[in-house]
């Protein structure tokens, strides 16, 4: 706890982390992307991180960069694929490594031909189905959040916002005390992807959970974010804490679901609304989708509706 305080104050002196074997090459690659290619800062950070992971994996074999071959890149991608990578993740790493080796070949750090040989997996529109727990499991999850501790009161309010409104992690993290109009029983959300502010009606159970958290559990601090960390220095709750709130309680409830983060409850909310007869337009408005195509993917996973279509009597036309 003391280290957290000292780090927050900017006075903690920590030993410098040992540099990677290929740290100089990674730094030069990042400068080239920034100064020569004019890549966006986010792209530079992403390519740098992905390249560093490959080179760290490769350095464990204690070989020079000149020994790298296309087979090594393939082994790395296959190795990571067995760890649960999606095709989209593999494509991102392939793109980053292709850019790095194209620069490395220009600097004669490695053998030529590696960059051209790195192939990215093909991606298909809406190939990934949204995954979330079944609604009866979500109800059981909420019922299991019992107690009056600070952590429990915060978790109950967060889980209700995720399941009732399908909010994203960033949208919950950015919620302010001033975003709630208790007289009008509404609250506003700054959307993560489409941008802009949207006003929602405040469902009674959700409002009561938030008030209970504010009155009994929320620390007294100058920070105006609604949900705060459990320990000082108090600040807005982050994605890691939100993921932990969701995943640990899904595990504790014994719910079998491959995805256990906050986004899985967003998917569960959308699927449940579809099952209740809500239109894709209504679901898209609730979730804050800018493009209706983002909502249509939920129709693919609504198996009961698909079965009713498949069982439709064609009256002897076939």
C-alpha atoms as a printed R data frame, in Angstrom:
    type eleno elety resid chain resno       x       y       z
1   ATOM     1    CA   UNK     A     1   0.000   0.000   0.000
2   ATOM     2    CA   UNK     A     2   2.852   2.372   0.796
3   ATOM     3    CA   UNK     A     3   4.424   1.701  -2.598
4   ATOM     4    CA   UNK     A     4   1.156   2.616  -4.302
5   ATOM     5    CA   UNK     A     5   1.029   5.913  -2.410
6   ATOM     6    CA   UNK     A     6   4.655   6.748  -3.169
7   ATOM     7    CA   UNK     A     7   4.232   5.850  -6.833
8   ATOM     8    CA   UNK     A     8   1.098   8.022  -7.009
9   ATOM     9    CA   UNK     A     9   3.056  10.912  -5.477
10  ATOM    10    CA   UNK     A    10   5.842  10.433  -8.009
11  ATOM    11    CA   UNK     A    11   8.588   9.922  -5.418
12  ATOM    12    CA   UNK     A    12   9.046   6.154  -5.484
13  ATOM    13    CA   UNK     A    13  12.482   5.135  -6.773
14  ATOM    14    CA   UNK     A    14  12.224   1.756  -8.470
15  ATOM    15    CA   UNK     A    15  14.955  -0.305 -10.040
16  ATOM    16    CA   UNK     A    16  14.957  -0.042 -13.810
17  ATOM    17    CA   UNK     A    17  13.621  -3.122 -15.541
18  ATOM    18    CA   UNK     A    18  16.299  -5.031 -17.478
19  ATOM    19    CA   UNK     A    19  16.255  -4.218 -21.165
20  ATOM    20    CA   UNK     A    20  15.262  -6.888 -23.624
21  ATOM    21    CA   UNK     A    21  17.920  -8.418 -25.815
22  ATOM    22    CA   UNK     A    22  16.537  -6.619 -28.881
23  ATOM    23    CA   UNK     A    23  15.413  -3.428 -27.129
24  ATOM    24    CA   UNK     A    24  17.535  -1.165 -29.352
25  ATOM    25    CA   UNK     A    25  16.034  -2.639 -32.510
26  ATOM    26    CA   UNK     A    26  12.509  -2.245 -31.123
27  ATOM    27    CA   UNK     A    27  13.159   1.409 -30.217
28  ATOM    28    CA   UNK     A    28  14.531   2.139 -33.677
29  ATOM    29    CA   UNK     A    29  11.565   0.408 -35.316
30  ATOM    30    CA   UNK     A    30   9.161   2.538 -33.245
31  ATOM    31    CA   UNK     A    31  10.986   5.750 -34.235
32  ATOM    32    CA   UNK     A    32  10.855   4.731 -37.899
33  ATOM    33    CA   UNK     A    33   7.090   4.154 -37.718
34  ATOM    34    CA   UNK     A    34   6.586   7.529 -36.043
35  ATOM    35    CA   UNK     A    35   9.008   9.741 -37.951
36  ATOM    36    CA   UNK     A    36   9.201   8.117 -41.376
37  ATOM    37    CA   UNK     A    37   5.861   6.372 -41.809
38  ATOM    38    CA   UNK     A    38   3.794   8.869 -39.818
39  ATOM    39    CA   UNK     A    39   1.877   6.085 -38.080
40  ATOM    40    CA   UNK     A    40  -0.642   6.948 -35.389
41  ATOM    41    CA   UNK     A    41   0.529   6.703 -31.784
42  ATOM    42    CA   UNK     A    42  -1.886   3.837 -31.109
43  ATOM    43    CA   UNK     A    43  -0.543   1.885 -34.092
44  ATOM    44    CA   UNK     A    44   3.042   2.454 -32.961
45  ATOM    45    CA   UNK     A    45   2.291   1.224 -29.437
46  ATOM    46    CA   UNK     A    46   0.426  -1.805 -30.745
47  ATOM    47    CA   UNK     A    47   3.129  -2.821 -33.262
48  ATOM    48    CA   UNK     A    48   5.856  -2.195 -30.712
49  ATOM    49    CA   UNK     A    49   4.166  -4.357 -28.075
50  ATOM    50    CA   UNK     A    50   3.439  -7.223 -30.466
51  ATOM    51    CA   UNK     A    51   6.960  -7.167 -31.905
52  ATOM    52    CA   UNK     A    52   8.459  -7.123 -28.406
53  ATOM    53    CA   UNK     A    53   6.457 -10.213 -27.466
54  ATOM    54    CA   UNK     A    54   7.771 -12.110 -30.470
55  ATOM    55    CA   UNK     A    55  11.384 -11.035 -29.895
56  ATOM    56    CA   UNK     A    56  11.165 -11.924 -26.196
57  ATOM    57    CA   UNK     A    57   9.906 -15.377 -27.170
58  ATOM    58    CA   UNK     A    58  12.661 -15.666 -29.766
59  ATOM    59    CA   UNK     A    59  15.386 -14.414 -27.396
60  ATOM    60    CA   UNK     A    60  14.702 -17.333 -25.063
61  ATOM    61    CA   UNK     A    61  16.284 -19.499 -27.756
62  ATOM    62    CA   UNK     A    62  19.460 -17.363 -27.463
63  ATOM    63    CA   UNK     A    63  19.919 -16.710 -31.131
64  ATOM    64    CA   UNK     A    64  20.827 -13.551 -32.996
65  ATOM    65    CA   UNK     A    65  18.320 -11.604 -35.074
66  ATOM    66    CA   UNK     A    66  20.173 -12.720 -38.183
67  ATOM    67    CA   UNK     A    67  19.100 -16.293 -37.449
68  ATOM    68    CA   UNK     A    68  15.383 -15.512 -37.602
69  ATOM    69    CA   UNK     A    69  13.507 -17.363 -40.305
70  ATOM    70    CA   UNK     A    70   9.948 -17.530 -41.507
71  ATOM    71    CA   UNK     A    71   9.594 -20.852 -39.693
72  ATOM    72    CA   UNK     A    72  10.214 -19.056 -36.376
73  ATOM    73    CA   UNK     A    73   7.387 -16.610 -37.070
74  ATOM    74    CA   UNK     A    74   5.057 -19.486 -37.947
75  ATOM    75    CA   UNK     A    75   5.994 -21.352 -34.752
76  ATOM    76    CA   UNK     A    76   5.301 -18.245 -32.666
77  ATOM    77    CA   UNK     A    77   1.869 -17.715 -34.228
78  ATOM    78    CA   UNK     A    78   0.997 -21.393 -33.823
79  ATOM    79    CA   UNK     A    79   2.228 -21.346 -30.221
80  ATOM    80    CA   UNK     A    80   0.050 -18.366 -29.407
81  ATOM    81    CA   UNK     A    81  -2.854 -19.898 -31.294
82  ATOM    82    CA   UNK     A    82  -2.876 -22.812 -28.868
83  ATOM    83    CA   UNK     A    83  -3.266 -20.290 -26.031
84  ATOM    84    CA   UNK     A    84  -6.715 -19.295 -27.262
85  ATOM    85    CA   UNK     A    85  -5.934 -16.541 -29.752
86  ATOM    86    CA   UNK     A    86  -8.742 -15.609 -32.116
87  ATOM    87    CA   UNK     A    87  -8.148 -15.188 -35.837
88  ATOM    88    CA   UNK     A    88  -8.411 -11.433 -35.353
89  ATOM    89    CA   UNK     A    89  -5.622 -11.459 -32.748
90  ATOM    90    CA   UNK     A    90  -3.414 -13.605 -34.982
91  ATOM    91    CA   UNK     A    91  -3.983 -11.192 -37.852
92  ATOM    92    CA   UNK     A    92  -2.928  -8.242 -35.697
93  ATOM    93    CA   UNK     A    93   0.341  -9.939 -34.743
94  ATOM    94    CA   UNK     A    94   1.001 -10.987 -38.318
95  ATOM    95    CA   UNK     A    95   0.537  -7.393 -39.511
96  ATOM    96    CA   UNK     A    96   2.873  -6.052 -36.809
97  ATOM    97    CA   UNK     A    97   5.609  -8.614 -37.512
98  ATOM    98    CA   UNK     A    98   5.337  -8.031 -41.255
99  ATOM    99    CA   UNK     A    99   5.963  -4.311 -40.692
100 ATOM   100    CA   UNK     A   100   8.893  -5.002 -38.352
101 ATOM   101    CA   UNK     A   101  10.632  -7.466 -40.666
102 ATOM   102    CA   UNK     A   102  10.140  -5.193 -43.647
103 ATOM   103    CA   UNK     A   103  12.126  -2.565 -41.741
104 ATOM   104    CA   UNK     A   104  14.596  -5.149 -40.405
105 ATOM   105    CA   UNK     A   105  15.334  -6.314 -43.957
106 ATOM   106    CA   UNK     A   106  16.061  -2.729 -44.986
107 ATOM   107    CA   UNK     A   107  18.585  -2.471 -42.135
108 ATOM   108    CA   UNK     A   108  20.099  -5.887 -42.948
109 ATOM   109    CA   UNK     A   109  19.236  -7.167 -39.485
110 ATOM   110    CA   UNK     A   110  17.788 -10.376 -40.871
111 ATOM   111    CA   UNK     A   111  17.556 -12.458 -44.016
112 ATOM   112    CA   UNK     A   112  15.392 -11.064 -46.850
113 ATOM   113    CA   UNK     A   113  12.004 -12.490 -47.745
114 ATOM   114    CA   UNK     A   114  10.574 -12.906 -44.250
115 ATOM   115    CA   UNK     A   115   8.113 -10.001 -44.440
116 ATOM   116    CA   UNK     A   116   6.613 -11.167 -47.747
117 ATOM   117    CA   UNK     A   117   6.193 -14.678 -46.387
118 ATOM   118    CA   UNK     A   118   4.106 -13.675 -43.335
119 ATOM   119    CA   UNK     A   119   0.479 -14.362 -44.223
120 ATOM   120    CA   UNK     A   120  -2.478 -13.057 -42.225
121 ATOM   121    CA   UNK     A   121  -5.498 -15.281 -41.577
122 ATOM   122    CA   UNK     A   122  -8.605 -14.387 -43.541
123 ATOM   123    CA   UNK     A   123 -11.308 -12.608 -41.581
124 ATOM   124    CA   UNK     A   124 -15.005 -12.740 -42.392
125 ATOM   125    CA   UNK     A   125 -17.705 -10.203 -41.628
126 ATOM   126    CA   UNK     A   126 -19.344 -11.084 -38.288
127 ATOM   127    CA   UNK     A   127 -17.384 -14.340 -38.094
128 ATOM   128    CA   UNK     A   128 -17.208 -14.109 -34.318
129 ATOM   129    CA   UNK     A   129 -20.452 -14.783 -32.492
130 ATOM   130    CA   UNK     A   130 -21.065 -12.802 -29.294
131 ATOM   131    CA   UNK     A   131 -20.808 -15.007 -26.245
132 ATOM   132    CA   UNK     A   132 -22.416 -14.488 -22.895
133 ATOM   133    CA   UNK     A   133 -24.124 -16.436 -20.109
134 ATOM   134    CA   UNK     A   134 -27.748 -17.502 -20.425
135 ATOM   135    CA   UNK     A   135 -30.265 -15.137 -18.901
136 ATOM   136    CA   UNK     A   136 -31.255 -17.565 -16.155
137 ATOM   137    CA   UNK     A   137 -27.565 -17.715 -15.211
138 ATOM   138    CA   UNK     A   138 -27.428 -13.917 -15.176
139 ATOM   139    CA   UNK     A   139 -30.395 -13.839 -12.791
140 ATOM   140    CA   UNK     A   140 -28.657 -16.358 -10.558
141 ATOM   141    CA   UNK     A   141 -25.476 -14.270 -10.715
142 ATOM   142    CA   UNK     A   142 -27.338 -11.191  -9.442
143 ATOM   143    CA   UNK     A   143 -29.087 -13.158  -6.710
144 ATOM   144    CA   UNK     A   144 -25.728 -14.390  -5.401
145 ATOM   145    CA   UNK     A   145 -24.428 -10.839  -4.835
146 ATOM   146    CA   UNK     A   146 -25.336 -10.663  -1.160
147 ATOM   147    CA   UNK     A   147 -23.895  -8.701   1.726
148 ATOM   148    CA   UNK     A   148 -23.242  -5.117   2.779
149 ATOM   149    CA   UNK     A   149 -19.479  -4.823   2.375
150 ATOM   150    CA   UNK     A   150 -18.035  -2.049   0.246
151 ATOM   151    CA   UNK     A   151 -16.979  -4.522  -2.443
152 ATOM   152    CA   UNK     A   152 -20.402  -6.184  -2.574
153 ATOM   153    CA   UNK     A   153 -22.363  -2.922  -2.774
154 ATOM   154    CA   UNK     A   154 -20.126  -1.692  -5.575
155 ATOM   155    CA   UNK     A   155 -20.317  -5.024  -7.420
156 ATOM   156    CA   UNK     A   156 -24.138  -5.139  -7.235
157 ATOM   157    CA   UNK     A   157 -24.498  -1.677  -8.797
158 ATOM   158    CA   UNK     A   158 -21.919  -2.412 -11.498
159 ATOM   159    CA   UNK     A   159 -23.445  -5.781 -12.446
160 ATOM   160    CA   UNK     A   160 -26.929  -4.276 -12.702
161 ATOM   161    CA   UNK     A   161 -25.700  -1.558 -15.074
162 ATOM   162    CA   UNK     A   162 -23.980  -4.202 -17.205
163 ATOM   163    CA   UNK     A   163 -26.992  -6.509 -17.395
164 ATOM   164    CA   UNK     A   164 -29.879  -4.027 -17.590
165 ATOM   165    CA   UNK     A   165 -28.319  -1.472 -19.935
166 ATOM   166    CA   UNK     A   166 -25.504  -3.449 -21.561
167 ATOM   167    CA   UNK     A   167 -22.985  -0.673 -20.899
168 ATOM   168    CA   UNK     A   168 -19.352  -1.007 -21.910
169 ATOM   169    CA   UNK     A   169 -16.557  -1.008 -19.326
170 ATOM   170    CA   UNK     A   170 -15.323   2.424 -20.366
171 ATOM   171    CA   UNK     A   171 -18.823   3.878 -20.117
172 ATOM   172    CA   UNK     A   172 -19.189   2.637 -16.546
173 ATOM   173    CA   UNK     A   173 -15.712   3.862 -15.640
174 ATOM   174    CA   UNK     A   174 -16.546   7.364 -16.930
175 ATOM   175    CA   UNK     A   175 -19.870   7.708 -15.089
176 ATOM   176    CA   UNK     A   176 -19.929  10.781 -12.841
177 ATOM   177    CA   UNK     A   177 -22.100  11.600  -9.853
178 ATOM   178    CA   UNK     A   178 -23.471  14.519 -11.866
179 ATOM   179    CA   UNK     A   179 -24.641  12.187 -14.651
180 ATOM   180    CA   UNK     A   180 -27.634  11.130 -12.515
181 ATOM   181    CA   UNK     A   181 -30.804  13.219 -12.352
182 ATOM   182    CA   UNK     A   182 -32.637  11.736  -9.381
183 ATOM   183    CA   UNK     A   183 -35.668  13.999  -9.767
184 ATOM   184    CA   UNK     A   184 -36.238  12.970 -13.373
185 ATOM   185    CA   UNK     A   185 -35.016   9.414 -12.697
186 ATOM   186    CA   UNK     A   186 -32.616   9.461 -15.645
187 ATOM   187    CA   UNK     A   187 -28.868   9.238 -16.211
188 ATOM   188    CA   UNK     A   188 -26.572  10.059 -19.107
189 ATOM   189    CA   UNK     A   189 -23.816   7.963 -20.653
190 ATOM   190    CA   UNK     A   190 -20.825   9.059 -22.736
191 ATOM   191    CA   UNK     A   191 -20.596   6.325 -25.351
192 ATOM   192    CA   UNK     A   192 -17.206   4.771 -25.997
193 ATOM   193    CA   UNK     A   193 -17.399   4.003 -29.718
194 ATOM   194    CA   UNK     A   194 -19.988   6.153 -31.430
195 ATOM   195    CA   UNK     A   195 -19.322   9.124 -29.168
196 ATOM   196    CA   UNK     A   196 -21.923  11.546 -27.895
197 ATOM   197    CA   UNK     A   197 -24.135  11.494 -24.834
198 ATOM   198    CA   UNK     A   198 -27.293   9.415 -24.415
199 ATOM   199    CA   UNK     A   199 -29.935   9.695 -21.703
200 ATOM   200    CA   UNK     A   200 -31.435   6.542 -20.190
201 ATOM   201    CA   UNK     A   201 -34.405   6.066 -17.879
202 ATOM   202    CA   UNK     A   202 -33.184   4.913 -14.488
203 ATOM   203    CA   UNK     A   203 -34.681   1.540 -13.631
204 ATOM   204    CA   UNK     A   204 -35.764   1.463  -9.989
205 ATOM   205    CA   UNK     A   205 -33.695  -1.534  -8.870
206 ATOM   206    CA   UNK     A   206 -30.591  -0.123 -10.521
207 ATOM   207    CA   UNK     A   207 -31.150   3.292  -8.942
208 ATOM   208    CA   UNK     A   208 -31.589   1.798  -5.486
209 ATOM   209    CA   UNK     A   209 -28.370  -0.218  -5.837
210 ATOM   210    CA   UNK     A   210 -26.431   2.892  -6.900
211 ATOM   211    CA   UNK     A   211 -27.848   4.985  -4.039
212 ATOM   212    CA   UNK     A   212 -26.980   2.290  -1.535
213 ATOM   213    CA   UNK     A   213 -23.414   2.206  -2.843
214 ATOM   214    CA   UNK     A   214 -23.092   6.022  -2.732
215 ATOM   215    CA   UNK     A   215 -24.533   6.329   0.777
216 ATOM   216    CA   UNK     A   216 -22.868   3.364   2.456
217 ATOM   217    CA   UNK     A   217 -19.753   2.392   0.516
218 ATOM   218    CA   UNK     A   218 -18.424   5.120  -1.768
219 ATOM   219    CA   UNK     A   219 -15.360   6.844  -0.230
220 ATOM   220    CA   UNK     A   220 -15.501  10.559   0.551
221 ATOM   221    CA   UNK     A   221 -13.120  12.079  -1.955
222 ATOM   222    CA   UNK     A   222 -12.806  14.920  -4.436
223 ATOM   223    CA   UNK     A   223 -12.904  12.456  -7.341
224 ATOM   224    CA   UNK     A   224 -16.330  12.837  -8.995
225 ATOM   225    CA   UNK     A   225 -16.451   9.477 -10.785
226 ATOM   226    CA   UNK     A   226 -19.277   7.297  -9.516
227 ATOM   227    CA   UNK     A   227 -17.364   4.045  -9.073
228 ATOM   228    CA   UNK     A   228 -14.026   4.261  -7.299
229 ATOM   229    CA   UNK     A   229 -11.256   1.906  -6.301
230 ATOM   230    CA   UNK     A   230 -11.591   0.169  -2.962
231 ATOM   231    CA   UNK     A   231  -8.298   1.487  -1.585
232 ATOM   232    CA   UNK     A   232  -6.591   4.902  -1.635
233 ATOM   233    CA   UNK     A   233  -5.464   6.793  -3.551
234 ATOM   234    CA   UNK     A   234  -9.080   6.782  -4.732
235 ATOM   235    CA   UNK     A   235  -9.623   7.070  -8.466
236 ATOM   236    CA   UNK     A   236 -12.070   5.922 -11.125
237 ATOM   237    CA   UNK     A   237 -12.471   2.175 -11.373
238 ATOM   238    CA   UNK     A   238 -10.601   0.713 -14.347
239 ATOM   239    CA   UNK     A   239 -11.149  -2.126 -16.797
240 ATOM   240    CA   UNK     A   240  -9.094  -4.602 -14.761
241 ATOM   241    CA   UNK     A   241 -11.253  -4.087 -11.671
242 ATOM   242    CA   UNK     A   242 -14.456  -4.322 -13.706
243 ATOM   243    CA   UNK     A   243 -13.242  -7.543 -15.310
244 ATOM   244    CA   UNK     A   244 -12.386  -8.952 -11.880
245 ATOM   245    CA   UNK     A   245 -15.818  -8.047 -10.487
246 ATOM   246    CA   UNK     A   246 -17.520  -9.901 -13.325
247 ATOM   247    CA   UNK     A   247 -15.230 -12.891 -13.786
248 ATOM   248    CA   UNK     A   248 -14.825 -13.800 -10.116
249 ATOM   249    CA   UNK     A   249 -18.574 -13.739  -9.507
250 ATOM   250    CA   UNK     A   250 -19.333 -15.728 -12.654
251 ATOM   251    CA   UNK     A   251 -16.833 -18.342 -11.464
252 ATOM   252    CA   UNK     A   252 -18.232 -18.311  -7.915
253 ATOM   253    CA   UNK     A   253 -21.743 -18.886  -9.272
254 ATOM   254    CA   UNK     A   254 -20.505 -21.911 -11.234
255 ATOM   255    CA   UNK     A   255 -21.651 -20.444 -14.551
256 ATOM   256    CA   UNK     A   256 -20.165 -22.202 -17.563
257 ATOM   257    CA   UNK     A   257 -19.237 -19.475 -20.033
258 ATOM   258    CA   UNK     A   258 -16.089 -19.087 -22.122
259 ATOM   259    CA   UNK     A   259 -16.255 -15.278 -21.871
260 ATOM   260    CA   UNK     A   260 -16.383 -13.997 -18.308
261 ATOM   261    CA   UNK     A   261 -15.655 -10.280 -18.623
262 ATOM   262    CA   UNK     A   262 -18.047  -7.302 -18.548
263 ATOM   263    CA   UNK     A   263 -18.692  -7.569 -22.293
264 ATOM   264    CA   UNK     A   264 -20.193 -11.035 -21.817
265 ATOM   265    CA   UNK     A   265 -23.013  -9.462 -19.778
266 ATOM   266    CA   UNK     A   266 -23.550  -6.908 -22.544
267 ATOM   267    CA   UNK     A   267 -24.044  -9.807 -24.957
268 ATOM   268    CA   UNK     A   268 -26.375 -11.551 -22.507
269 ATOM   269    CA   UNK     A   269 -28.451  -8.368 -22.230
270 ATOM   270    CA   UNK     A   270 -28.792  -8.020 -26.013
271 ATOM   271    CA   UNK     A   271 -29.662 -11.686 -26.541
272 ATOM   272    CA   UNK     A   272 -32.274 -11.564 -23.781
273 ATOM   273    CA   UNK     A   273 -33.923  -8.496 -25.309
274 ATOM   274    CA   UNK     A   274 -34.078 -10.247 -28.667
275 ATOM   275    CA   UNK     A   275 -35.715 -13.259 -27.044
276 ATOM   276    CA   UNK     A   276 -38.280 -10.942 -25.433
277 ATOM   277    CA   UNK     A   277 -39.271  -9.612 -28.866
278 ATOM   278    CA   UNK     A   278 -37.367  -6.319 -28.940
279 ATOM   279    CA   UNK     A   279 -36.485  -5.112 -32.423
280 ATOM   280    CA   UNK     A   280 -32.890  -4.793 -33.600
281 ATOM   281    CA   UNK     A   281 -33.400  -1.013 -33.735
282 ATOM   282    CA   UNK     A   282 -34.472  -0.940 -30.070
283 ATOM   283    CA   UNK     A   283 -31.532  -3.137 -29.026
284 ATOM   284    CA   UNK     A   284 -29.109  -1.010 -31.036
285 ATOM   285    CA   UNK     A   285 -30.403   2.175 -29.402
286 ATOM   286    CA   UNK     A   286 -29.947   0.687 -25.936
287 ATOM   287    CA   UNK     A   287 -26.438  -0.574 -26.642
288 ATOM   288    CA   UNK     A   288 -25.385   2.670 -28.295
289 ATOM   289    CA   UNK     A   289 -24.661   1.156 -31.705
290 ATOM   290    CA   UNK     A   290 -24.004   3.676 -34.455
291 ATOM   291    CA   UNK     A   291 -24.348   1.080 -37.232
292 ATOM   292    CA   UNK     A   292 -27.298  -1.321 -37.374
293 ATOM   293    CA   UNK     A   293 -24.943  -4.012 -38.697
294 ATOM   294    CA   UNK     A   294 -23.392  -4.148 -35.230
295 ATOM   295    CA   UNK     A   295 -26.743  -5.271 -33.827
296 ATOM   296    CA   UNK     A   296 -27.645  -7.811 -36.518
297 ATOM   297    CA   UNK     A   297 -25.011 -10.208 -35.245
298 ATOM   298    CA   UNK     A   298 -27.271 -11.031 -32.288
299 ATOM   299    CA   UNK     A   299 -29.876 -12.440 -34.655
300 ATOM   300    CA   UNK     A   300 -27.344 -15.115 -35.626
301 ATOM   301    CA   UNK     A   301 -27.224 -16.558 -32.125
302 ATOM   302    CA   UNK     A   302 -30.934 -16.556 -31.381
303 ATOM   303    CA   UNK     A   303 -31.400 -20.281 -32.003
304 ATOM   304    CA   UNK     A   304 -35.044 -20.550 -30.871
305 ATOM   305    CA   UNK     A   305 -36.112 -18.062 -33.556
306 ATOM   306    CA   UNK     A   306 -34.000 -19.840 -36.159
307 ATOM   307    CA   UNK     A   307 -35.571 -23.165 -35.233
308 ATOM   308    CA   UNK     A   308 -39.071 -21.699 -35.597
309 ATOM   309    CA   UNK     A   309 -38.131 -20.524 -39.092
310 ATOM   310    CA   UNK     A   310 -36.680 -23.935 -39.943
311 ATOM   311    CA   UNK     A   311 -39.834 -25.693 -38.682
312 ATOM   312    CA   UNK     A   312 -42.182 -23.451 -40.659
313 ATOM   313    CA   UNK     A   313 -44.746 -25.463 -42.602
314 ATOM   314    CA   UNK     A   314 -44.333 -24.682 -46.297
315 ATOM   315    CA   UNK     A   315 -47.651 -26.313 -47.128
316 ATOM   316    CA   UNK     A   316 -46.331 -29.027 -49.408
317 ATOM   317    CA   UNK     A   317 -44.290 -26.692 -51.621
318 ATOM   318    CA   UNK     A   318 -41.234 -28.925 -51.309
